[in-house]
Amino acid sequence: MAEGVDPVTASAIRVGIAALCLIFTGFIPNPLLWMTTGIRPPLMAWISAVVTVFGIALITIAWN
């Protein structure tokens, strides 16, 4: 940020790159092992994922 880069733009770039990485990771069969074995992740893992997405959305919206 010392170079004068807009914080919202920098955050959007970081989140976009992370989203692309997660999308590409989804194509690898091993991260989705629970779909093939039928063993679902614990409830706390689902709650953590939802809270994470909600938090990123709040951060992104708050900077606009």
PDB file of N, H, CA, C and O in Angstrom:
ATOM      1  N   MET A   1       0.803  -1.182   0.000  1.00  0.00           N
ATOM      2  CA  MET A   1       0.000   0.000   0.000  1.00  0.00           C
ATOM      3  C   MET A   1       0.856   1.259   0.000  1.00  0.00           C
ATOM      4  O   MET A   1       0.352   2.352  -0.260  1.00  0.00           O
ATOM      5  N   ALA A   2       2.141   1.114   0.288  1.00  0.00           N
ATOM      6  H   ALA A   2       2.550   0.226   0.499  1.00  0.00           H
ATOM      7  CA  ALA A   2       3.016   2.275   0.317  1.00  0.00           C
ATOM      8  C   ALA A   2       3.215   2.874  -1.070  1.00  0.00           C
ATOM      9  O   ALA A   2       3.575   4.044  -1.195  1.00  0.00           O
ATOM     10  N   GLU A   3       2.988   2.099  -2.087  1.00  0.00           N
ATOM     11  H   GLU A   3       2.696   1.149  -1.985  1.00  0.00           H
ATOM     12  CA  GLU A   3       3.175   2.585  -3.457  1.00  0.00           C
ATOM     13  C   GLU A   3       1.957   3.331  -3.982  1.00  0.00           C
ATOM     14  O   GLU A   3       1.959   3.799  -5.120  1.00  0.00           O
ATOM     15  N   GLY A   4       0.916   3.446  -3.160  1.00  0.00           N
ATOM     16  H   GLY A   4       0.914   3.066  -2.235  1.00  0.00           H
ATOM     17  CA  GLY A   4      -0.271   4.169  -3.585  1.00  0.00           C
ATOM     18  C   GLY A   4      -1.336   3.284  -4.209  1.00  0.00           C
ATOM     19  O   GLY A   4      -2.245   3.790  -4.867  1.00  0.00           O
ATOM     20  N   VAL A   5      -1.245   1.975  -4.017  1.00  0.00           N
ATOM     21  H   VAL A   5      -0.507   1.563  -3.482  1.00  0.00           H
ATOM     22  CA  VAL A   5      -2.245   1.063  -4.557  1.00  0.00           C
ATOM     23  C   VAL A   5      -3.506   1.151  -3.705  1.00  0.00           C
ATOM     24  O   VAL A   5      -3.440   1.167  -2.476  1.00  0.00           O
ATOM     25  N   ASP A   6      -4.644   1.207  -4.368  1.00  0.00           N
ATOM     26  H   ASP A   6      -4.698   1.194  -5.367  1.00  0.00           H
ATOM     27  CA  ASP A   6      -5.925   1.256  -3.672  1.00  0.00           C
ATOM     28  C   ASP A   6      -6.140  -0.046  -2.897  1.00  0.00           C
ATOM     29  O   ASP A   6      -6.026  -1.123  -3.481  1.00  0.00           O
ATOM     30  N   PRO A   7      -6.447   0.023  -1.599  1.00  0.00           N
ATOM     31  CA  PRO A   7      -6.630  -1.194  -0.797  1.00  0.00           C
ATOM     32  C   PRO A   7      -7.737  -2.103  -1.308  1.00  0.00           C
ATOM     33  O   PRO A   7      -7.626  -3.326  -1.225  1.00  0.00           O
ATOM     34  N   VAL A   8      -8.807  -1.510  -1.838  1.00  0.00           N
ATOM     35  H   VAL A   8      -8.897  -0.516  -1.905  1.00  0.00           H
ATOM     36  CA  VAL A   8      -9.911  -2.317  -2.360  1.00  0.00           C
ATOM     37  C   VAL A   8      -9.456  -3.104  -3.581  1.00  0.00           C
ATOM     38  O   VAL A   8      -9.793  -4.279  -3.731  1.00  0.00           O
ATOM     39  N   THR A   9      -8.699  -2.461  -4.444  1.00  0.00           N
ATOM     40  H   THR A   9      -8.425  -1.507  -4.323  1.00  0.00           H
ATOM     41  CA  THR A   9      -8.189  -3.139  -5.627  1.00  0.00           C
ATOM     42  C   THR A   9      -7.240  -4.266  -5.248  1.00  0.00           C
ATOM     43  O   THR A   9      -7.314  -5.362  -5.804  1.00  0.00           O
ATOM     44  N   ALA A  10      -6.358  -3.999  -4.309  1.00  0.00           N
ATOM     45  H   ALA A  10      -6.297  -3.109  -3.857  1.00  0.00           H
ATOM     46  CA  ALA A  10      -5.417  -5.028  -3.870  1.00  0.00           C
ATOM     47  C   ALA A  10      -6.163  -6.211  -3.251  1.00  0.00           C
ATOM     48  O   ALA A  10      -5.815  -7.364  -3.504  1.00  0.00           O
ATOM     49  N   SER A  11      -7.180  -5.932  -2.447  1.00  0.00           N
ATOM     50  H   SER A  11      -7.462  -4.995  -2.240  1.00  0.00           H
ATOM     51  CA  SER A  11      -7.967  -6.997  -1.836  1.00  0.00           C
ATOM     52  C   SER A  11      -8.726  -7.792  -2.892  1.00  0.00           C
ATOM     53  O   SER A  11      -8.801  -9.018  -2.813  1.00  0.00           O
ATOM     54  N   ALA A  12      -9.281  -7.106  -3.866  1.00  0.00           N
ATOM     55  H   ALA A  12      -9.220  -6.110  -3.929  1.00  0.00           H
ATOM     56  CA  ALA A  12     -10.022  -7.788  -4.929  1.00  0.00           C
ATOM     57  C   ALA A  12      -9.109  -8.703  -5.739  1.00  0.00           C
ATOM     58  O   ALA A  12      -9.508  -9.803  -6.121  1.00  0.00           O
ATOM     59  N   ILE A  13      -7.901  -8.254  -5.997  1.00  0.00           N
ATOM     60  H   ILE A  13      -7.577  -7.361  -5.686  1.00  0.00           H
ATOM     61  CA  ILE A  13      -6.949  -9.090  -6.734  1.00  0.00           C
ATOM     62  C   ILE A  13      -6.590 -10.324  -5.919  1.00  0.00           C
ATOM     63  O   ILE A  13      -6.564 -11.435  -6.449  1.00  0.00           O
ATOM     64  N   ARG A  14      -6.313 -10.135  -4.632  1.00  0.00           N
ATOM     65  H   ARG A  14      -6.333  -9.232  -4.201  1.00  0.00           H
ATOM     66  CA  ARG A  14      -5.958 -11.274  -3.771  1.00  0.00           C
ATOM     67  C   ARG A  14      -7.104 -12.271  -3.664  1.00  0.00           C
ATOM     68  O   ARG A  14      -6.883 -13.478  -3.760  1.00  0.00           O
ATOM     69  N   VAL A  15      -8.316 -11.784  -3.468  1.00  0.00           N
ATOM     70  H   VAL A  15      -8.496 -10.803  -3.389  1.00  0.00           H
ATOM     71  CA  VAL A  15      -9.466 -12.673  -3.344  1.00  0.00           C
ATOM     72  C   VAL A  15      -9.740 -13.380  -4.678  1.00  0.00           C
ATOM     73  O   VAL A  15     -10.093 -14.560  -4.699  1.00  0.00           O
ATOM     74  N   GLY A  16      -9.577 -12.662  -5.775  1.00  0.00           N
ATOM     75  H   GLY A  16      -9.290 -11.705  -5.759  1.00  0.00           H
ATOM     76  CA  GLY A  16      -9.786 -13.269  -7.091  1.00  0.00           C
ATOM     77  C   GLY A  16      -8.801 -14.386  -7.378  1.00  0.00           C
ATOM     78  O   GLY A  16      -9.176 -15.440  -7.891  1.00  0.00           O
ATOM     79  N   ILE A  17      -7.540 -14.151  -7.045  1.00  0.00           N
ATOM     80  H   ILE A  17      -7.235 -13.294  -6.628  1.00  0.00           H
ATOM     81  CA  ILE A  17      -6.525 -15.188  -7.252  1.00  0.00           C
ATOM     82  C   ILE A  17      -6.801 -16.392  -6.358  1.00  0.00           C
ATOM     83  O   ILE A  17      -6.670 -17.537  -6.792  1.00  0.00           O
ATOM     84  N   ALA A  18      -7.177 -16.137  -5.125  1.00  0.00           N
ATOM     85  H   ALA A  18      -7.284 -15.207  -4.772  1.00  0.00           H
ATOM     86  CA  ALA A  18      -7.503 -17.230  -4.209  1.00  0.00           C
ATOM     87  C   ALA A  18      -8.713 -18.019  -4.718  1.00  0.00           C
ATOM     88  O   ALA A  18      -8.730 -19.247  -4.637  1.00  0.00           O
ATOM     89  N   ALA A  19      -9.713 -17.324  -5.237  1.00  0.00           N
ATOM     90  H   ALA A  19      -9.698 -16.326  -5.302  1.00  0.00           H
ATOM     91  CA  ALA A  19     -10.896 -18.008  -5.765  1.00  0.00           C
ATOM     92  C   ALA A  19     -10.533 -18.888  -6.957  1.00  0.00           C
ATOM     93  O   ALA A  19     -11.017 -20.014  -7.070  1.00  0.00           O
ATOM     94  N   LEU A  20      -9.694 -18.385  -7.834  1.00  0.00           N
ATOM     95  H   LEU A  20      -9.301 -17.470  -7.742  1.00  0.00           H
ATOM     96  CA  LEU A  20      -9.251 -19.196  -8.976  1.00  0.00           C
ATOM     97  C   LEU A  20      -8.497 -20.436  -8.514  1.00  0.00           C
ATOM     98  O   LEU A  20      -8.695 -21.527  -9.049  1.00  0.00           O
ATOM     99  N   CYS A  21      -7.638 -20.267  -7.524  1.00  0.00           N
ATOM    100  H   CYS A  21      -7.477 -19.381  -7.089  1.00  0.00           H
ATOM    101  CA  CYS A  21      -6.901 -21.423  -6.996  1.00  0.00           C
ATOM    102  C   CYS A  21      -7.860 -22.455  -6.409  1.00  0.00           C
ATOM    103  O   CYS A  21      -7.684 -23.656  -6.614  1.00  0.00           O
ATOM    104  N   LEU A  22      -8.861 -21.995  -5.688  1.00  0.00           N
ATOM    105  H   LEU A  22      -9.005 -21.019  -5.521  1.00  0.00           H
ATOM    106  CA  LEU A  22      -9.831 -22.931  -5.113  1.00  0.00           C
ATOM    107  C   LEU A  22     -10.653 -23.627  -6.190  1.00  0.00           C
ATOM    108  O   LEU A  22     -10.966 -24.811  -6.068  1.00  0.00           O
ATOM    109  N   ILE A  23     -11.000 -22.894  -7.242  1.00  0.00           N
ATOM    110  H   ILE A  23     -10.745 -21.932  -7.341  1.00  0.00           H
ATOM    111  CA  ILE A  23     -11.761 -23.503  -8.332  1.00  0.00           C
ATOM    112  C   ILE A  23     -10.924 -24.583  -9.011  1.00  0.00           C
ATOM    113  O   ILE A  23     -11.416 -25.681  -9.273  1.00  0.00           O
ATOM    114  N   PHE A  24      -9.668 -24.274  -9.294  1.00  0.00           N
ATOM    115  H   PHE A  24      -9.268 -23.382  -9.082  1.00  0.00           H
ATOM    116  CA  PHE A  24      -8.810 -25.265  -9.940  1.00  0.00           C
ATOM    117  C   PHE A  24      -8.518 -26.443  -9.022  1.00  0.00           C
ATOM    118  O   PHE A  24      -8.366 -27.571  -9.490  1.00  0.00           O
ATOM    119  N   THR A  25      -8.440 -26.192  -7.734  1.00  0.00           N
ATOM    120  H   THR A  25      -8.563 -25.276  -7.355  1.00  0.00           H
ATOM    121  CA  THR A  25      -8.236 -27.280  -6.779  1.00  0.00           C
ATOM    122  C   THR A  25      -9.449 -28.202  -6.768  1.00  0.00           C
ATOM    123  O   THR A  25      -9.320 -29.399  -6.514  1.00  0.00           O
ATOM    124  N   GLY A  26     -10.602 -27.658  -7.038  1.00  0.00           N
ATOM    125  H   GLY A  26     -10.707 -26.685  -7.245  1.00  0.00           H
ATOM    126  CA  GLY A  26     -11.812 -28.471  -7.071  1.00  0.00           C
ATOM    127  C   GLY A  26     -11.808 -29.523  -8.151  1.00  0.00           C
ATOM    128  O   GLY A  26     -12.541 -30.508  -8.057  1.00  0.00           O
ATOM    129  N   PHE A  27     -10.994 -29.337  -9.179  1.00  0.00           N
ATOM    130  H   PHE A  27     -10.399 -28.538  -9.256  1.00  0.00           H
ATOM    131  CA  PHE A  27     -10.922 -30.322 -10.252  1.00  0.00           C
ATOM    132  C   PHE A  27     -10.043 -31.518  -9.888  1.00  0.00           C
ATOM    133  O   PHE A  27     -10.047 -32.526 -10.594  1.00  0.00           O
ATOM    134  N   ILE A  28      -9.297 -31.415  -8.803  1.00  0.00           N
ATOM    135  H   ILE A  28      -9.293 -30.596  -8.229  1.00  0.00           H
ATOM    136  CA  ILE A  28      -8.468 -32.528  -8.345  1.00  0.00           C
ATOM    137  C   ILE A  28      -9.354 -33.450  -7.510  1.00  0.00           C
ATOM    138  O   ILE A  28     -10.013 -32.977  -6.584  1.00  0.00           O
ATOM    139  N   PRO A  29      -9.391 -34.729  -7.802  1.00  0.00           N
ATOM    140  CA  PRO A  29     -10.319 -35.617  -7.100  1.00  0.00           C
ATOM    141  C   PRO A  29     -10.052 -35.740  -5.598  1.00  0.00           C
ATOM    142  O   PRO A  29     -10.999 -35.927  -4.834  1.00  0.00           O
ATOM    143  N   ASN A  30      -8.788 -35.640  -5.143  1.00  0.00           N
ATOM    144  H   ASN A  30      -8.018 -35.487  -5.763  1.00  0.00           H
ATOM    145  CA  ASN A  30      -8.477 -35.879  -3.733  1.00  0.00           C
ATOM    146  C   ASN A  30      -9.088 -34.879  -2.765  1.00  0.00           C
ATOM    147  O   ASN A  30      -9.493 -35.309  -1.684  1.00  0.00           O
ATOM    148  N   PRO A  31      -9.207 -33.418  -3.087  1.00  0.00           N
ATOM    149  CA  PRO A  31      -9.796 -32.515  -2.132  1.00  0.00           C
ATOM    150  C   PRO A  31     -11.281 -32.814  -1.910  1.00  0.00           C
ATOM    151  O   PRO A  31     -11.847 -32.451  -0.879  1.00  0.00           O
ATOM    152  N   LEU A  32     -11.928 -33.503  -2.924  1.00  0.00           N
ATOM    153  H   LEU A  32     -11.468 -33.798  -3.762  1.00  0.00           H
ATOM    154  CA  LEU A  32     -13.351 -33.827  -2.834  1.00  0.00           C
ATOM    155  C   LEU A  32     -13.543 -35.297  -2.470  1.00  0.00           C
ATOM    156  O   LEU A  32     -14.499 -35.930  -2.916  1.00  0.00           O
ATOM    157  N   LEU A  33     -12.645 -35.832  -1.670  1.00  0.00           N
ATOM    158  H   LEU A  33     -11.868 -35.318  -1.308  1.00  0.00           H
ATOM    159  CA  LEU A  33     -12.681 -37.239  -1.293  1.00  0.00           C
ATOM    160  C   LEU A  33     -13.976 -37.605  -0.592  1.00  0.00           C
ATOM    161  O   LEU A  33     -14.457 -38.729  -0.735  1.00  0.00           O
ATOM    162  N   TRP A  34     -14.543 -36.685   0.155  1.00  0.00           N
ATOM    163  H   TRP A  34     -14.152 -35.771   0.271  1.00  0.00           H
ATOM    164  CA  TRP A  34     -15.769 -36.983   0.894  1.00  0.00           C
ATOM    165  C   TRP A  34     -16.933 -37.296  -0.037  1.00  0.00           C
ATOM    166  O   TRP A  34     -17.868 -37.994   0.354  1.00  0.00           O
ATOM    167  N   MET A  35     -16.884 -36.787  -1.262  1.00  0.00           N
ATOM    168  H   MET A  35     -16.124 -36.220  -1.579  1.00  0.00           H
ATOM    169  CA  MET A  35     -17.964 -37.077  -2.213  1.00  0.00           C
ATOM    170  C   MET A  35     -17.896 -38.523  -2.699  1.00  0.00           C
ATOM    171  O   MET A  35     -18.928 -39.134  -2.979  1.00  0.00           O
ATOM    172  N   THR A  36     -16.692 -39.067  -2.799  1.00  0.00           N
ATOM    173  H   THR A  36     -15.855 -38.571  -2.571  1.00  0.00           H
ATOM    174  CA  THR A  36     -16.568 -40.437  -3.278  1.00  0.00           C
ATOM    175  C   THR A  36     -16.697 -41.458  -2.155  1.00  0.00           C
ATOM    176  O   THR A  36     -17.163 -42.573  -2.389  1.00  0.00           O
ATOM    177  N   THR A  37     -16.292 -41.095  -0.944  1.00  0.00           N
ATOM    178  H   THR A  37     -15.913 -40.189  -0.754  1.00  0.00           H
ATOM    179  CA  THR A  37     -16.379 -42.030   0.171  1.00  0.00           C
ATOM    180  C   THR A  37     -17.722 -41.965   0.876  1.00  0.00           C
ATOM    181  O   THR A  37     -18.124 -42.929   1.529  1.00  0.00           O
ATOM    182  N   GLY A  38     -18.415 -40.858   0.758  1.00  0.00           N
ATOM    183  H   GLY A  38     -18.089 -40.075   0.229  1.00  0.00           H
ATOM    184  CA  GLY A  38     -19.698 -40.706   1.435  1.00  0.00           C
ATOM    185  C   GLY A  38     -19.562 -40.217   2.868  1.00  0.00           C
ATOM    186  O   GLY A  38     -20.568 -40.030   3.552  1.00  0.00           O
ATOM    187  N   ILE A  39     -18.329 -40.005   3.335  1.00  0.00           N
ATOM    188  H   ILE A  39     -17.511 -40.157   2.779  1.00  0.00           H
ATOM    189  CA  ILE A  39     -18.112 -39.494   4.689  1.00  0.00           C
ATOM    190  C   ILE A  39     -18.068 -37.976   4.615  1.00  0.00           C
ATOM    191  O   ILE A  39     -17.152 -37.399   4.028  1.00  0.00           O
ATOM    192  N   ARG A  40     -19.052 -37.343   5.207  1.00  0.00           N
ATOM    193  H   ARG A  40     -19.796 -37.812   5.683  1.00  0.00           H
ATOM    194  CA  ARG A  40     -19.144 -35.892   5.130  1.00  0.00           C
ATOM    195  C   ARG A  40     -18.235 -35.229   6.146  1.00  0.00           C
ATOM    196  O   ARG A  40     -17.948 -35.805   7.195  1.00  0.00           O
ATOM    197  N   PRO A  41     -17.782 -34.022   5.843  1.00  0.00           N
ATOM    198  CA  PRO A  41     -16.990 -33.272   6.818  1.00  0.00           C
ATOM    199  C   PRO A  41     -17.844 -32.938   8.038  1.00  0.00           C
ATOM    200  O   PRO A  41     -19.070 -32.876   7.943  1.00  0.00           O
ATOM    201  N   PRO A  42     -17.199 -32.725   9.179  1.00  0.00           N
ATOM    202  CA  PRO A  42     -17.961 -32.377  10.381  1.00  0.00           C
ATOM    203  C   PRO A  42     -18.698 -31.053  10.225  1.00  0.00           C
ATOM    204  O   PRO A  42     -18.345 -30.218   9.391  1.00  0.00           O
ATOM    205  N   LEU A  43     -19.713 -30.884  11.034  1.00  0.00           N
ATOM    206  H   LEU A  43     -19.999 -31.562  11.711  1.00  0.00           H
ATOM    207  CA  LEU A  43     -20.531 -29.678  10.981  1.00  0.00           C
ATOM    208  C   LEU A  43     -19.692 -28.421  11.174  1.00  0.00           C
ATOM    209  O   LEU A  43     -19.949 -27.403  10.531  1.00  0.00           O
ATOM    210  N   MET A  44     -18.701 -28.478  12.043  1.00  0.00           N
ATOM    211  H   MET A  44     -18.492 -29.304  12.565  1.00  0.00           H
ATOM    212  CA  MET A  44     -17.871 -27.302  12.300  1.00  0.00           C
ATOM    213  C   MET A  44     -17.092 -26.886  11.047  1.00  0.00           C
ATOM    214  O   MET A  44     -16.833 -25.697  10.859  1.00  0.00           O
ATOM    215  N   ALA A  45     -16.717 -27.829  10.195  1.00  0.00           N
ATOM    216  H   ALA A  45     -16.928 -28.795  10.348  1.00  0.00           H
ATOM    217  CA  ALA A  45     -16.029 -27.489   8.944  1.00  0.00           C
ATOM    218  C   ALA A  45     -16.961 -26.711   8.016  1.00  0.00           C
ATOM    219  O   ALA A  45     -16.536 -25.751   7.374  1.00  0.00           O
ATOM    220  N   TRP A  46     -18.222 -27.118   7.944  1.00  0.00           N
ATOM    221  H   TRP A  46     -18.567 -27.898   8.467  1.00  0.00           H
ATOM    222  CA  TRP A  46     -19.189 -26.399   7.120  1.00  0.00           C
ATOM    223  C   TRP A  46     -19.439 -24.997   7.669  1.00  0.00           C
ATOM    224  O   TRP A  46     -19.497 -24.026   6.915  1.00  0.00           O
ATOM    225  N   ILE A  47     -19.583 -24.904   8.976  1.00  0.00           N
ATOM    226  H   ILE A  47     -19.536 -25.693   9.589  1.00  0.00           H
ATOM    227  CA  ILE A  47     -19.809 -23.605   9.606  1.00  0.00           C
ATOM    228  C   ILE A  47     -18.612 -22.682   9.366  1.00  0.00           C
ATOM    229  O   ILE A  47     -18.783 -21.497   9.078  1.00  0.00           O
ATOM    230  N   SER A  48     -17.408 -23.228   9.484  1.00  0.00           N
ATOM    231  H   SER A  48     -17.269 -24.190   9.718  1.00  0.00           H
ATOM    232  CA  SER A  48     -16.198 -22.428   9.252  1.00  0.00           C
ATOM    233  C   SER A  48     -16.134 -21.919   7.821  1.00  0.00           C
ATOM    234  O   SER A  48     -15.750 -20.774   7.584  1.00  0.00           O
ATOM    235  N   ALA A  49     -16.509 -22.763   6.869  1.00  0.00           N
ATOM    236  H   ALA A  49     -16.821 -23.693   7.062  1.00  0.00           H
ATOM    237  CA  ALA A  49     -16.495 -22.343   5.468  1.00  0.00           C
ATOM    238  C   ALA A  49     -17.486 -21.214   5.219  1.00  0.00           C
ATOM    239  O   ALA A  49     -17.172 -20.250   4.521  1.00  0.00           O
ATOM    240  N   VAL A  50     -18.679 -21.333   5.789  1.00  0.00           N
ATOM    241  H   VAL A  50     -18.934 -22.116   6.356  1.00  0.00           H
ATOM    242  CA  VAL A  50     -19.699 -20.294   5.610  1.00  0.00           C
ATOM    243  C   VAL A  50     -19.254 -18.987   6.265  1.00  0.00           C
ATOM    244  O   VAL A  50     -19.425 -17.915   5.685  1.00  0.00           O
ATOM    245  N   VAL A  51     -18.689 -19.068   7.463  1.00  0.00           N
ATOM    246  H   VAL A  51     -18.550 -19.939   7.934  1.00  0.00           H
ATOM    247  CA  VAL A  51     -18.225 -17.862   8.156  1.00  0.00           C
ATOM    248  C   VAL A  51     -17.095 -17.194   7.377  1.00  0.00           C
ATOM    249  O   VAL A  51     -17.027 -15.968   7.298  1.00  0.00           O
ATOM    250  N   THR A  52     -16.208 -18.008   6.801  1.00  0.00           N
ATOM    251  H   THR A  52     -16.263 -19.004   6.864  1.00  0.00           H
ATOM    252  CA  THR A  52     -15.101 -17.459   6.013  1.00  0.00           C
ATOM    253  C   THR A  52     -15.612 -16.701   4.793  1.00  0.00           C
ATOM    254  O   THR A  52     -15.185 -15.576   4.532  1.00  0.00           O
ATOM    255  N   VAL A  53     -16.522 -17.312   4.051  1.00  0.00           N
ATOM    256  H   VAL A  53     -16.869 -18.226   4.263  1.00  0.00           H
ATOM    257  CA  VAL A  53     -17.072 -16.651   2.863  1.00  0.00           C
ATOM    258  C   VAL A  53     -17.817 -15.377   3.266  1.00  0.00           C
ATOM    259  O   VAL A  53     -17.689 -14.342   2.611  1.00  0.00           O
ATOM    260  N   PHE A  54     -18.591 -15.459   4.339  1.00  0.00           N
ATOM    261  H   PHE A  54     -18.695 -16.299   4.871  1.00  0.00           H
ATOM    262  CA  PHE A  54     -19.326 -14.282   4.818  1.00  0.00           C
ATOM    263  C   PHE A  54     -18.365 -13.175   5.246  1.00  0.00           C
ATOM    264  O   PHE A  54     -18.611 -12.002   4.965  1.00  0.00           O
ATOM    265  N   GLY A  55     -17.286 -13.531   5.914  1.00  0.00           N
ATOM    266  H   GLY A  55     -17.086 -14.483   6.142  1.00  0.00           H
ATOM    267  CA  GLY A  55     -16.299 -12.544   6.347  1.00  0.00           C
ATOM    268  C   GLY A  55     -15.615 -11.855   5.177  1.00  0.00           C
ATOM    269  O   GLY A  55     -15.416 -10.640   5.191  1.00  0.00           O
ATOM    270  N   ILE A  56     -15.257 -12.635   4.164  1.00  0.00           N
ATOM    271  H   ILE A  56     -15.418 -13.622   4.152  1.00  0.00           H
ATOM    272  CA  ILE A  56     -14.630 -12.047   2.971  1.00  0.00           C
ATOM    273  C   ILE A  56     -15.608 -11.108   2.280  1.00  0.00           C
ATOM    274  O   ILE A  56     -15.224 -10.038   1.810  1.00  0.00           O
ATOM    275  N   ALA A  57     -16.873 -11.513   2.221  1.00  0.00           N
ATOM    276  H   ALA A  57     -17.185 -12.383   2.604  1.00  0.00           H
ATOM    277  CA  ALA A  57     -17.879 -10.643   1.603  1.00  0.00           C
ATOM    278  C   ALA A  57     -18.027  -9.338   2.385  1.00  0.00           C
ATOM    279  O   ALA A  57     -18.139  -8.269   1.785  1.00  0.00           O
ATOM    280  N   LEU A  58     -18.028  -9.415   3.702  1.00  0.00           N
ATOM    281  H   LEU A  58     -17.937 -10.284   4.190  1.00  0.00           H
ATOM    282  CA  LEU A  58     -18.140  -8.202   4.514  1.00  0.00           C
ATOM    283  C   LEU A  58     -16.946  -7.283   4.314  1.00  0.00           C
ATOM    284  O   LEU A  58     -17.109  -6.069   4.193  1.00  0.00           O
ATOM    285  N   ILE A  59     -15.748  -7.852   4.279  1.00  0.00           N
ATOM    286  H   ILE A  59     -15.616  -8.838   4.377  1.00  0.00           H
ATOM    287  CA  ILE A  59     -14.559  -7.046   4.062  1.00  0.00           C
ATOM    288  C   ILE A  59     -14.599  -6.367   2.706  1.00  0.00           C
ATOM    289  O   ILE A  59     -14.263  -5.189   2.580  1.00  0.00           O
ATOM    290  N   THR A  60     -15.014  -7.116   1.693  1.00  0.00           N
ATOM    291  H   THR A  60     -15.287  -8.072   1.796  1.00  0.00           H
ATOM    292  CA  THR A  60     -15.072  -6.561   0.339  1.00  0.00           C
ATOM    293  C   THR A  60     -16.124  -5.467   0.238  1.00  0.00           C
ATOM    294  O   THR A  60     -15.885  -4.428  -0.376  1.00  0.00           O
ATOM    295  N   ILE A  61     -17.275  -5.695   0.832  1.00  0.00           N
ATOM    296  H   ILE A  61     -17.469  -6.539   1.331  1.00  0.00           H
ATOM    297  CA  ILE A  61     -18.356  -4.700   0.766  1.00  0.00           C
ATOM    298  C   ILE A  61     -18.014  -3.468   1.591  1.00  0.00           C
ATOM    299  O   ILE A  61     -18.324  -2.346   1.188  1.00  0.00           O
ATOM    300  N   ALA A  62     -17.377  -3.666   2.742  1.00  0.00           N
ATOM    301  H   ALA A  62     -17.125  -4.576   3.069  1.00  0.00           H
ATOM    302  CA  ALA A  62     -17.075  -2.542   3.627  1.00  0.00           C
ATOM    303  C   ALA A  62     -16.092  -1.557   3.019  1.00  0.00           C
ATOM    304  O   ALA A  62     -16.115  -0.375   3.363  1.00  0.00           O
ATOM    305  N   TRP A  63     -15.229  -2.020   2.122  1.00  0.00           N
ATOM    306  H   TRP A  63     -15.211  -2.980   1.842  1.00  0.00           H
ATOM    307  CA  TRP A  63     -14.239  -1.134   1.529  1.00  0.00           C
ATOM    308  C   TRP A  63     -14.796  -0.312   0.370  1.00  0.00           C
ATOM    309  O   TRP A  63     -14.131   0.601  -0.120  1.00  0.00           O
ATOM    310  N   ASN A  64     -16.014  -0.631  -0.070  1.00  0.00           N
ATOM    311  H   ASN A  64     -16.554  -1.372   0.328  1.00  0.00           H
ATOM    312  CA  ASN A  64     -16.582   0.127  -1.204  1.00  0.00           C
ATOM    313  C   ASN A  64     -17.264   1.361  -0.767  1.00  0.00           C
ATOM    314  O   ASN A  64     -17.789   2.102  -1.598  1.00  0.00           O
TER     315      ASN A  64
END
